[in-house]
Amino acid sequence: MLRKMTWLVSAAVLCVACGENNEPEPVLDNTALMLAEPEVFDLGMDPNLFAADVLEQYPDVKACHTQGLELVGDQIYLSCTLFGSTTDRDRYSKAFLLKAKLSEVLANSGSVSWSKRDITEIAEVGVSPLPLGHPSGIIHDAARGGIWSANAVYKALSHTRMILYDVSTLEPLAGAAPITIEDHIGTIGLIPDGRLIGMNWDSINLYYVDPHDKSTAADDSMVKITNTLTTAYQDCDTWDDAHILCGGLLRETDGVRYGRVHLLKVDAIDTEGVQLIREVPEKLADGSTRVRLGAADQDNAYGTYHINKVLGHEGMAISPDKKYAYFFPGDVPGGKLVRYSLVDK
C-alpha cells in the first residue's frame, strides 16, 4: 500500500490525554531530521478479533494486513485488508477500520479495547461485481470532520472509492459523497488548500482531487501527473505547511527493496508533484546513521521488535506535537507499534 498524508491541527486541539506532553511543537532543522531511540508497544488486541470475519474461501486466515495508521487526539486508528491469496485477492478480500485509545496502547499493560468496522463495499468493475477490499492509508480531515480512506479493488490499475468516515462511529460521514478514481489508490493525503492527493500502486502516478463542498460528486475535479520519484511510498503524514513525511520501499541496484523515510516538498500547484528534500536516517546508539531502514524479506530489528518487513512497510503517523514518528510494519492482531523520537542532532 501507500498512505495518508494528514494536515494535523495543533497539539492543543488534538493531543488530549494522549500520553504525550502538551508542549509547543519542537523547531527541528529539516536538513538534519533523524529518527532516534525506538520504543516498542503491544497493541493489546484480542488475538481472535477477526475470527468472525474470515472469508468463506479462506476460513483459517485470521490476520489482517495493515495499510494505514493515524492519530487523532487520544485515538489511534488502523486500516487493514483481510485476504487469503495473492492470486484471487481482487475477488476475495475485506477492508476494515479500527480504533482504540492511544494512551492505553502506550501503557503497554495488557488488553486494550479495539473498535472494528467492516468497511468493504462492492463495485461494478467492467462486467463484474468486485469488493473494495483494500483500504489505503488513512487521514484525518479536521475541516471536513472525518477520516478519509481510499478503498480499492485489490489489484493494480483497478478501481477506488475515497470515503470520509466518522471519527467516532467509523460509519461513512453523513452528507459526504464518495470520490471515484479508476485506479488503485494506496495512499491519500490532504494538502493545505483542502485538496486530497492520492498515490497509486507503487506511487507511479499522483492524483490531485478537489472535492469542493464534499457533499456532491458533480463538482469534484481531478488532475493526474506522473511521479518523478521511484520509491513506492506506503504511508505519509504532514510535517509542516510545505512538507510531508513518507515511509516506503526503494528497490536498489542489488535487487533488494530497502526501507526509506523521506521528507518531501509538496507542490501546491500540482505541476511537479512531490520533491525529495531529505532521506531521513535512523540515528544509532553509537552516533552513526543509516538511511536503509530494514530490508524486505530479511530479519530486521527496530528496537526490540524483529520482523521481516521494512520500517515503513505500511502504517506511519506523526504525533500531534511532532516529537514522535509512529510505524506499524506488521499485521494485526499480532503486530507491534514502533515509536521513534524525531531529532535533528
Secondary structure as a PSIPRED ss2 file (coil, helix, strand):
# PSIPRED VFORMAT (PSIPRED V4.0)

   1 M C   1.000  0.000  0.000
   2 L C   1.000  0.000  0.000
   3 R C   1.000  0.000  0.000
   4 K C   1.000  0.000  0.000
   5 M E   0.000  0.000  1.000
   6 T C   1.000  0.000  0.000
   7 W C   1.000  0.000  0.000
   8 L C   1.000  0.000  0.000
   9 V C   1.000  0.000  0.000
  10 S C   1.000  0.000  0.000
  11 A H   0.000  1.000  0.000
  12 A H   0.000  1.000  0.000
  13 V H   0.000  1.000  0.000
  14 L H   0.000  1.000  0.000
  15 C C   1.000  0.000  0.000
  16 V C   1.000  0.000  0.000
  17 A C   1.000  0.000  0.000
  18 C C   1.000  0.000  0.000
  19 G C   1.000  0.000  0.000
  20 E C   1.000  0.000  0.000
  21 N C   1.000  0.000  0.000
  22 N C   1.000  0.000  0.000
  23 E C   1.000  0.000  0.000
  24 P C   1.000  0.000  0.000
  25 E C   1.000  0.000  0.000
  26 P C   1.000  0.000  0.000
  27 V C   1.000  0.000  0.000
  28 L C   1.000  0.000  0.000
  29 D C   1.000  0.000  0.000
  30 N H   0.000  1.000  0.000
  31 T H   0.000  1.000  0.000
  32 A H   0.000  1.000  0.000
  33 L C   1.000  0.000  0.000
  34 M E   0.000  0.000  1.000
  35 L E   0.000  0.000  1.000
  36 A E   0.000  0.000  1.000
  37 E E   0.000  0.000  1.000
  38 P E   0.000  0.000  1.000
  39 E E   0.000  0.000  1.000
  40 V E   0.000  0.000  1.000
  41 F E   0.000  0.000  1.000
  42 D E   0.000  0.000  1.000
  43 L C   1.000  0.000  0.000
  44 G C   1.000  0.000  0.000
  45 M C   1.000  0.000  0.000
  46 D C   1.000  0.000  0.000
  47 P C   1.000  0.000  0.000
  48 N C   1.000  0.000  0.000
  49 L C   1.000  0.000  0.000
  50 F C   1.000  0.000  0.000
  51 A H   0.000  1.000  0.000
  52 A H   0.000  1.000  0.000
  53 D H   0.000  1.000  0.000
  54 V C   1.000  0.000  0.000
  55 L E   0.000  0.000  1.000
  56 E C   1.000  0.000  0.000
  57 Q C   1.000  0.000  0.000
  58 Y E   0.000  0.000  1.000
  59 P C   1.000  0.000  0.000
  60 D C   1.000  0.000  0.000
  61 V C   1.000  0.000  0.000
  62 K C   1.000  0.000  0.000
  63 A C   1.000  0.000  0.000
  64 C E   0.000  0.000  1.000
  65 H E   0.000  0.000  1.000
  66 T E   0.000  0.000  1.000
  67 Q E   0.000  0.000  1.000
  68 G E   0.000  0.000  1.000
  69 L E   0.000  0.000  1.000
  70 E E   0.000  0.000  1.000
  71 L E   0.000  0.000  1.000
  72 V E   0.000  0.000  1.000
  73 G C   1.000  0.000  0.000
  74 D C   1.000  0.000  0.000
  75 Q E   0.000  0.000  1.000
  76 I E   0.000  0.000  1.000
  77 Y E   0.000  0.000  1.000
  78 L E   0.000  0.000  1.000
  79 S E   0.000  0.000  1.000
  80 C E   0.000  0.000  1.000
  81 T E   0.000  0.000  1.000
  82 L E   0.000  0.000  1.000
  83 F E   0.000  0.000  1.000
  84 G C   1.000  0.000  0.000
  85 S C   1.000  0.000  0.000
  86 T C   1.000  0.000  0.000
  87 T C   1.000  0.000  0.000
  88 D C   1.000  0.000  0.000
  89 R C   1.000  0.000  0.000
  90 D C   1.000  0.000  0.000
  91 R C   1.000  0.000  0.000
  92 Y C   1.000  0.000  0.000
  93 S E   0.000  0.000  1.000
  94 K E   0.000  0.000  1.000
  95 A E   0.000  0.000  1.000
  96 F E   0.000  0.000  1.000
  97 L E   0.000  0.000  1.000
  98 L E   0.000  0.000  1.000
  99 K E   0.000  0.000  1.000
 100 A E   0.000  0.000  1.000
 101 K E   0.000  0.000  1.000
 102 L H   0.000  1.000  0.000
 103 S H   0.000  1.000  0.000
 104 E H   0.000  1.000  0.000
 105 V H   0.000  1.000  0.000
 106 L H   0.000  1.000  0.000
 107 A H   0.000  1.000  0.000
 108 N C   1.000  0.000  0.000
 109 S C   1.000  0.000  0.000
 110 G C   1.000  0.000  0.000
 111 S C   1.000  0.000  0.000
 112 V C   1.000  0.000  0.000
 113 S C   1.000  0.000  0.000
 114 W C   1.000  0.000  0.000
 115 S E   0.000  0.000  1.000
 116 K E   0.000  0.000  1.000
 117 R E   0.000  0.000  1.000
 118 D E   0.000  0.000  1.000
 119 I C   1.000  0.000  0.000
 120 T C   1.000  0.000  0.000
 121 E C   1.000  0.000  0.000
 122 I E   0.000  0.000  1.000
 123 A E   0.000  0.000  1.000
 124 E E   0.000  0.000  1.000
 125 V E   0.000  0.000  1.000
 126 G C   1.000  0.000  0.000
 127 V C   1.000  0.000  0.000
 128 S E   0.000  0.000  1.000
 129 P E   0.000  0.000  1.000
 130 L E   0.000  0.000  1.000
 131 P E   0.000  0.000  1.000
 132 L C   1.000  0.000  0.000
 133 G C   1.000  0.000  0.000
 134 H E   0.000  0.000  1.000
 135 P C   1.000  0.000  0.000
 136 S C   1.000  0.000  0.000
 137 G C   1.000  0.000  0.000
 138 I E   0.000  0.000  1.000
 139 I E   0.000  0.000  1.000
 140 H E   0.000  0.000  1.000
 141 D E   0.000  0.000  1.000
 142 A C   1.000  0.000  0.000
 143 A C   1.000  0.000  0.000
 144 R C   1.000  0.000  0.000
 145 G C   1.000  0.000  0.000
 146 G E   0.000  0.000  1.000
 147 I E   0.000  0.000  1.000
 148 W E   0.000  0.000  1.000
 149 S E   0.000  0.000  1.000
 150 A E   0.000  0.000  1.000
 151 N E   0.000  0.000  1.000
 152 A E   0.000  0.000  1.000
 153 V C   1.000  0.000  0.000
 154 Y C   1.000  0.000  0.000
 155 K C   1.000  0.000  0.000
 156 A C   1.000  0.000  0.000
 157 L C   1.000  0.000  0.000
 158 S C   1.000  0.000  0.000
 159 H C   1.000  0.000  0.000
 160 T E   0.000  0.000  1.000
 161 R E   0.000  0.000  1.000
 162 M E   0.000  0.000  1.000
 163 I E   0.000  0.000  1.000
 164 L E   0.000  0.000  1.000
 165 Y E   0.000  0.000  1.000
 166 D C   1.000  0.000  0.000
 167 V C   1.000  0.000  0.000
 168 S C   1.000  0.000  0.000
 169 T C   1.000  0.000  0.000
 170 L C   1.000  0.000  0.000
 171 E C   1.000  0.000  0.000
 172 P E   0.000  0.000  1.000
 173 L C   1.000  0.000  0.000
 174 A C   1.000  0.000  0.000
 175 G C   1.000  0.000  0.000
 176 A C   1.000  0.000  0.000
 177 A C   1.000  0.000  0.000
 178 P C   1.000  0.000  0.000
 179 I E   0.000  0.000  1.000
 180 T E   0.000  0.000  1.000
 181 I E   0.000  0.000  1.000
 182 E C   1.000  0.000  0.000
 183 D C   1.000  0.000  0.000
 184 H C   1.000  0.000  0.000
 185 I E   0.000  0.000  1.000
 186 G E   0.000  0.000  1.000
 187 T E   0.000  0.000  1.000
 188 I E   0.000  0.000  1.000
 189 G E   0.000  0.000  1.000
 190 L E   0.000  0.000  1.000
 191 I C   1.000  0.000  0.000
 192 P C   1.000  0.000  0.000
 193 D C   1.000  0.000  0.000
 194 G C   1.000  0.000  0.000
 195 R C   1.000  0.000  0.000
 196 L E   0.000  0.000  1.000
 197 I E   0.000  0.000  1.000
 198 G E   0.000  0.000  1.000
 199 M E   0.000  0.000  1.000
 200 N E   0.000  0.000  1.000
 201 W H   0.000  1.000  0.000
 202 D H   0.000  1.000  0.000
 203 S H   0.000  1.000  0.000
 204 I C   1.000  0.000  0.000
 205 N E   0.000  0.000  1.000
 206 L E   0.000  0.000  1.000
 207 Y E   0.000  0.000  1.000
 208 Y E   0.000  0.000  1.000
 209 V E   0.000  0.000  1.000
 210 D E   0.000  0.000  1.000
 211 P C   1.000  0.000  0.000
 212 H C   1.000  0.000  0.000
 213 D C   1.000  0.000  0.000
 214 K C   1.000  0.000  0.000
 215 S C   1.000  0.000  0.000
 216 T C   1.000  0.000  0.000
 217 A C   1.000  0.000  0.000
 218 A C   1.000  0.000  0.000
 219 D C   1.000  0.000  0.000
 220 D C   1.000  0.000  0.000
 221 S E   0.000  0.000  1.000
 222 M E   0.000  0.000  1.000
 223 V E   0.000  0.000  1.000
 224 K E   0.000  0.000  1.000
 225 I E   0.000  0.000  1.000
 226 T E   0.000  0.000  1.000
 227 N C   1.000  0.000  0.000
 228 T C   1.000  0.000  0.000
 229 L C   1.000  0.000  0.000
 230 T C   1.000  0.000  0.000
 231 T C   1.000  0.000  0.000
 232 A E   0.000  0.000  1.000
 233 Y E   0.000  0.000  1.000
 234 Q E   0.000  0.000  1.000
 235 D E   0.000  0.000  1.000
 236 C E   0.000  0.000  1.000
 237 D E   0.000  0.000  1.000
 238 T E   0.000  0.000  1.000
 239 W C   1.000  0.000  0.000
 240 D C   1.000  0.000  0.000
 241 D C   1.000  0.000  0.000
 242 A C   1.000  0.000  0.000
 243 H E   0.000  0.000  1.000
 244 I E   0.000  0.000  1.000
 245 L E   0.000  0.000  1.000
 246 C E   0.000  0.000  1.000
 247 G E   0.000  0.000  1.000
 248 G E   0.000  0.000  1.000
 249 L E   0.000  0.000  1.000
 250 L E   0.000  0.000  1.000
 251 R E   0.000  0.000  1.000
 252 E C   1.000  0.000  0.000
 253 T C   1.000  0.000  0.000
 254 D C   1.000  0.000  0.000
 255 G C   1.000  0.000  0.000
 256 V C   1.000  0.000  0.000
 257 R E   0.000  0.000  1.000
 258 Y E   0.000  0.000  1.000
 259 G E   0.000  0.000  1.000
 260 R E   0.000  0.000  1.000
 261 V E   0.000  0.000  1.000
 262 H E   0.000  0.000  1.000
 263 L E   0.000  0.000  1.000
 264 L E   0.000  0.000  1.000
 265 K E   0.000  0.000  1.000
 266 V E   0.000  0.000  1.000
 267 D C   1.000  0.000  0.000
 268 A C   1.000  0.000  0.000
 269 I C   1.000  0.000  0.000
 270 D C   1.000  0.000  0.000
 271 T C   1.000  0.000  0.000
 272 E C   1.000  0.000  0.000
 273 G C   1.000  0.000  0.000
 274 V E   0.000  0.000  1.000
 275 Q E   0.000  0.000  1.000
 276 L E   0.000  0.000  1.000
 277 I E   0.000  0.000  1.000
 278 R E   0.000  0.000  1.000
 279 E E   0.000  0.000  1.000
 280 V C   1.000  0.000  0.000
 281 P C   1.000  0.000  0.000
 282 E E   0.000  0.000  1.000
 283 K E   0.000  0.000  1.000
 284 L C   1.000  0.000  0.000
 285 A C   1.000  0.000  0.000
 286 D C   1.000  0.000  0.000
 287 G C   1.000  0.000  0.000
 288 S C   1.000  0.000  0.000
 289 T E   0.000  0.000  1.000
 290 R E   0.000  0.000  1.000
 291 V C   1.000  0.000  0.000
 292 R C   1.000  0.000  0.000
 293 L C   1.000  0.000  0.000
 294 G C   1.000  0.000  0.000
 295 A E   0.000  0.000  1.000
 296 A C   1.000  0.000  0.000
 297 D C   1.000  0.000  0.000
 298 Q C   1.000  0.000  0.000
 299 D C   1.000  0.000  0.000
 300 N E   0.000  0.000  1.000
 301 A E   0.000  0.000  1.000
 302 Y E   0.000  0.000  1.000
 303 G C   1.000  0.000  0.000
 304 T C   1.000  0.000  0.000
 305 Y E   0.000  0.000  1.000
 306 H E   0.000  0.000  1.000
 307 I E   0.000  0.000  1.000
 308 N C   1.000  0.000  0.000
 309 K C   1.000  0.000  0.000
 310 V C   1.000  0.000  0.000
 311 L C   1.000  0.000  0.000
 312 G C   1.000  0.000  0.000
 313 H C   1.000  0.000  0.000
 314 E C   1.000  0.000  0.000
 315 G E   0.000  0.000  1.000
 316 M E   0.000  0.000  1.000
 317 A E   0.000  0.000  1.000
 318 I E   0.000  0.000  1.000
 319 S C   1.000  0.000  0.000
 320 P C   1.000  0.000  0.000
 321 D C   1.000  0.000  0.000
 322 K C   1.000  0.000  0.000
 323 K C   1.000  0.000  0.000
 324 Y E   0.000  0.000  1.000
 325 A E   0.000  0.000  1.000
 326 Y E   0.000  0.000  1.000
 327 F E   0.000  0.000  1.000
 328 F E   0.000  0.000  1.000
 329 P C   1.000  0.000  0.000
 330 G C   1.000  0.000  0.000
 331 D C   1.000  0.000  0.000
 332 V E   0.000  0.000  1.000
 333 P C   1.000  0.000  0.000
 334 G C   1.000  0.000  0.000
 335 G C   1.000  0.000  0.000
 336 K E   0.000  0.000  1.000
 337 L E   0.000  0.000  1.000
 338 V E   0.000  0.000  1.000
 339 R E   0.000  0.000  1.000
 340 Y E   0.000  0.000  1.000
 341 S E   0.000  0.000  1.000
 342 L E   0.000  0.000  1.000
 343 V E   0.000  0.000  1.000
 344 D C   1.000  0.000  0.000
 345 K C   1.000  0.000  0.000
